[in-house]
Structures are given as C-alpha cells and as structure tokens.
C-alpha cells in the first residue's frame, strides 16, 4: 500500500509538470496546465519548427509520458532501492531524467534544434 502511494505521488508530479518539462526542453511556448497549457506551443504555428512532443500527437505523448511512469513504477515496485524514502526520491528524479533523455532523443531525431 505504501509503495502504491509513493508511485501515485510521483505520477501526480509527473502529470502536473509534464508540460513544464516540455517547455523547458524545447522552449516551444507551452505553459503550465494552470495557465494556457499548449495554447501558445509552436506546434500550432503554420510555419517554423514544431515541438517534437506536441507534433507526435497523442501516440507520441503517450510513449513519452508512459516511459516516465514506467520508469517510476520500476523504481517504486522493484527491488532496488530498498528503502521507501529512496524509492520516492528515485521515482521523483526519474521524471526529469527520463524526460530529458527522451527530449534530447526526440529533438535529435526530428532535428528540432537544427532548424
């Protein structure tokens, strides 16, 4: 039960700040969920570069988001780390670490920063 609560807390943080991480990585115009969200994302512009995460649509975003949650789940429900507090820290850290790695990967594949 305690592990499930740790995972749920990490998942809430990931869910709330996912779009903020998108904006930090791609400088695409996305804003926090409590602001304009993706209203000003460059994916809505007719010309120019488009945010790799937003441009992939629901399927691509599900892969990114699911990968973050999957990493958190492995850390929380796996055997390592052993202590619950360490699991919580690792799960919270997995969100930006996995996100940055996937952001770099998506940006590189789409040549986002080369445009």
matplotlib code that plots the C-alpha trace (Angstrom):
import matplotlib.pyplot as plt

x = [0.0, 2.8, 4.6, 1.4, 1.0, 4.6, 4.0, 0.8, 2.5, 5.3, 2.7, 0.8, 4.0, 4.8, 1.2, 1.1, 4.6, 4.9, 4.1, 6.5, 9.3, 8.3, 8.6, 11.9, 13.4, 12.1, 11.3, 8.2, 5.8, 4.0, 2.8, 1.7, -1.6, -3.0, -2.0, -2.6, -1.1, -0.3, -2.2, 1.0, 3.0, 4.8, 3.1, 0.1, 2.1, 1.7, 5.5, 8.7, 9.8, 7.3, 7.7, 8.6, 6.5, 3.4, 3.9, 3.7, 0.2, -1.4, 0.5, 3.9, 3.0, 1.7, 5.1, 6.9, 4.5, 4.2, 8.0, 8.3, 5.6, 7.1, 10.5, 8.8, 6.9, 10.0, 11.8, 8.9, 7.8, 11.2, 13.7, 16.1, 16.2, 15.1, 14.1, 10.8, 12.3, 14.9, 12.2, 10.3, 13.4, 14.3, 10.8, 10.7, 14.1, 13.1, 10.6, 13.1, 15.9, 13.7, 12.1, 15.4, 16.7, 13.6, 13.5, 17.1, 16.2, 13.0, 14.8, 17.7, 15.5, 13.3, 16.3, 14.3, 17.3, 18.9, 16.0]
y = [0.0, 2.4, 1.7, 2.4, 5.8, 6.7, 5.8, 7.8, 10.8, 10.6, 10.1, 13.2, 15.3, 13.9, 14.6, 18.1, 19.2, 17.2, 20.3, 22.4, 20.0, 20.1, 23.9, 23.8, 21.3, 22.7, 26.4, 25.8, 28.1, 25.5, 26.9, 25.3, 23.4, 26.2, 28.7, 28.4, 24.8, 24.2, 27.2, 29.0, 26.0, 26.4, 23.2, 25.5, 27.8, 27.3, 27.7, 27.1, 24.4, 22.3, 20.9, 17.2, 16.0, 18.0, 17.2, 13.5, 13.8, 11.6, 8.5, 10.1, 11.9, 8.6, 7.0, 9.8, 10.0, 6.2, 5.9, 8.3, 6.5, 3.1, 4.1, 5.4, 2.2, 0.1, 2.1, 2.0, -1.6, -3.1, -4.5, -1.6, 0.8, -0.9, 1.9, 3.6, 7.1, 6.2, 4.8, 8.1, 10.2, 7.9, 7.9, 11.7, 12.0, 9.6, 12.1, 14.8, 12.3, 10.2, 13.3, 15.0, 11.8, 11.4, 15.2, 15.0, 11.9, 13.3, 16.7, 14.9, 12.6, 15.5, 17.9, 20.3, 22.4, 22.4, 24.3]
z = [0.0, 0.9, -2.4, -4.3, -2.5, -3.4, -7.0, -7.1, -5.7, -8.3, -11.0, -9.9, -10.0, -13.5, -14.7, -13.4, -14.6, -17.8, -19.9, -17.9, -18.8, -22.4, -22.4, -20.6, -23.1, -26.3, -25.5, -27.6, -25.9, -23.7, -20.4, -17.1, -17.0, -14.8, -17.5, -21.2, -21.4, -25.1, -26.4, -27.4, -28.4, -31.7, -32.9, -33.7, -35.9, -39.6, -40.3, -38.5, -36.1, -34.2, -30.7, -31.2, -28.3, -29.3, -33.0, -32.4, -31.1, -28.6, -29.5, -29.1, -25.9, -24.6, -25.3, -23.5, -20.6, -20.3, -20.3, -17.4, -15.5, -16.4, -15.0, -11.8, -11.5, -11.9, -9.2, -6.8, -7.2, -8.0, -5.5, -5.7, -4.0, -0.8, 1.5, 0.8, 1.1, -1.5, -3.8, -3.5, -4.4, -7.2, -8.6, -8.5, -10.1, -12.9, -14.2, -15.3, -16.1, -18.4, -19.8, -20.7, -22.3, -24.4, -25.2, -26.5, -28.5, -30.0, -30.7, -32.4, -34.5, -35.7, -36.0, -33.8, -32.8, -36.3, -37.8]

ax = plt.figure().add_subplot(projection="3d")
ax.plot(x, y, z, "-o")
ax.set_aspect("equal")
plt.show()
